[in-house]
Amino acid sequence: MSAVAVLLLAAVGAATAVTPTAQSDQPAKQIDVAASAEVSAQPDQALVRLGVVATAEDVQTARDRVAENVSAVRSALDELNVSTEQIETAYYDIGEVHERPETEGASEFRAVHTLEVTLNDTDRVGEIIDGAVDSGANRVDGVSFTLSAEKRHELRQDALEKAMDRARTDGDTLANSSDLRVVSASSISASDASVTPYRVEQTMLEAAGDAAASTTVESGPVDVSASVQVVYNATSA
């Protein structure tokens, strides 16, 4: 039995398996092959993480400042036709950050509230960032360009087809080198799909930046990979 090993990536989705009904005259010789393939496409979805950070001498003030700014950010997003279903809290934290050396025993508190906004129009990323920053967001924790569920499923099928083609090619190569001939597939299993979004690095926005400038965020291709494990029946050539 020969095998070709591949590295399986982090999985997203549901694993599937197909095992044809065994036949009584199934050949005794088998070839076990693993293969993977990757396809790429332009993203049709973007995830934007917008943050509000505030510091104060007491917890209540820090919390109130963040709450006020987040409320303003949500209102701005609503005016930009971003629905509440597209917005969710990604992170929230209030804590003591350090002691102030000029006042012994006094502490400073920091509150952080991060929103994740899902956009189905990737061209709107810059517009959404600008609107949020103008209304009170003071941090952008990153942008991820990815795929909708429908597009992800479509690309997974393409990746599986390519992986099966590679598996058959490898199976034939191994068979030919061993004076065998592949006649059928005994079993087939498919891994979950792995999606690699195109990520834009975290950006800290400076309050002193040029307010007249608009933000432009360029996207890149999103990769989808899938793997298969195939056991082929073989006979003597």
Residue pairs with C-beta under 8 A, 6 or more apart in sequence:
1 30
1 31
1 32
2 31
2 32
2 33
2 174
2 178
3 32
3 33
3 34
4 33
4 34
4 35
4 170
4 174
5 34
6 34
6 35
6 36
6 227
7 36
8 36
8 191
8 194
8 227
9 36
9 194
9 196
9 225
9 227
10 194
11 191
11 192
11 193
11 194
12 152
12 192
12 193
12 194
12 195
13 152
13 156
13 192
13 193
14 192
15 189
15 190
15 191
15 192
16 189
16 190
17 187
17 188
17 189
17 190
18 187
18 188
18 189
18 190
19 186
19 187
19 188
20 184
20 185
20 186
20 187
20 188
22 186
26 186
26 233
27 183
27 233
27 234
27 235
29 180
29 233
29 234
29 235
29 236
30 186
30 231
30 232
30 233
30 234
31 171
31 174
31 175
31 180
31 182
31 231
31 232
31 234
32 229
32 230
32 231
32 232
33 167
33 170
33 171
33 174
33 229
33 230
33 231
33 232
34 167
34 227
34 228
34 229
34 230
35 163
35 164
35 166
35 167
35 170
35 227
35 228
35 230
36 163
36 166
36 191
36 225
36 226
36 227
36 228
37 159
37 160
37 161
37 162
37 163
37 165
37 166
37 225
37 226
38 159
38 223
38 224
38 225
39 155
39 158
39 159
39 162
39 223
39 224
39 225
40 221
40 222
40 223
40 224
41 147
41 151
41 155
41 221
41 222
41 224
42 219
42 221
42 222
43 122
43 145
43 146
43 147
43 197
43 198
43 219
43 221
43 222
44 120
44 122
44 147
44 148
44 151
45 118
45 119
45 120
45 122
45 145
45 146
45 147
45 148
45 151
46 118
46 119
46 122
46 124
46 125
46 143
46 144
46 145
46 146
46 219
47 116
47 117
47 118
47 119
47 143
47 144
47 146
47 197
48 116
48 117
48 119
48 125
48 128
48 129
48 140
48 143
49 90
49 114
49 115
49 116
49 117
49 140
49 141
49 142
49 143
50 73
50 114
50 115
50 116
50 117
50 128
50 129
50 132
50 137
50 139
50 140
50 141
51 91
51 112
51 113
51 114
51 115
51 137
51 138
51 139
51 140
51 141
52 66
52 69
52 70
52 73
52 112
52 113
52 114
52 136
52 137
52 138
52 139
53 66
53 110
53 111
53 112
53 138
53 139
54 62
54 65
54 66
54 69
54 110
54 111
55 62
55 97
55 108
55 109
55 110
55 111
56 62
56 65
56 108
56 109
56 111
57 106
57 107
57 108
57 109
58 109
59 94
59 109
59 111
61 109
62 94
62 109
62 110
62 111
63 94
63 111
65 111
66 111
66 112
66 113
67 113
68 136
69 135
69 136
69 137
69 138
70 113
70 115
70 136
72 135
72 136
73 115
73 132
73 135
73 136
73 137
74 87
74 115
75 135
76 131
76 132
76 134
76 135
76 136
77 87
77 117
77 128
77 131
77 132
78 84
79 131
80 124
80 127
80 128
80 131
82 117
82 119
82 128
86 117
86 118
86 119
87 115
87 116
87 117
87 118
88 115
88 116
89 113
89 114
89 115
89 116
90 114
90 115
90 116
90 141
91 112
91 113
91 114
92 112
92 113
92 114
93 111
93 112
94 109
94 110
94 111
94 112
95 109
95 110
96 107
96 108
96 109
96 110
97 107
97 108
97 109
97 110
98 107
98 108
99 105
99 106
99 107
99 108
100 106
100 107
100 108
114 139
114 141
117 128
117 132
119 125
119 128
120 148
122 145
122 219
125 143
125 215
125 217
125 219
126 214
126 215
126 216
126 217
127 214
129 140
129 143
129 215
129 217
130 214
130 215
133 140
133 205
133 215
134 211
137 205
138 205
138 207
139 204
139 205
140 202
140 203
140 204
140 205
141 202
142 199
142 200
142 201
142 202
142 203
143 199
143 200
143 217
144 197
144 198
144 199
144 200
145 197
145 198
145 199
145 200
145 219
145 220
145 222
146 195
146 197
146 198
146 222
147 155
147 195
147 222
147 224
152 193
152 195
152 224
155 193
155 224
156 193
156 224
156 226
158 224
159 193
159 224
159 225
159 226
160 190
160 226
160 228
163 190
163 226
163 227
163 228
164 188
164 228
164 230
167 228
167 230
168 182
168 230
171 182
171 230
171 232
172 182
174 180
175 181
175 182
175 232
175 234
175 237
176 237
179 236
179 237
180 234
180 235
180 236
180 237
181 234
181 235
181 236
181 237
182 232
182 233
182 234
183 232
183 233
183 234
183 235
184 232
184 233
185 230
185 231
185 232
185 233
186 231
186 232
186 233
187 230
187 231
188 228
188 229
188 230
188 231
189 228
189 229
189 230
190 226
190 227
190 228
190 229
191 226
191 227
191 228
191 229
192 226
193 224
193 225
193 226
194 224
194 225
194 226
195 222
195 223
195 224
196 222
196 223
196 224
196 225
197 222
198 219
198 220
198 221
198 222
200 217
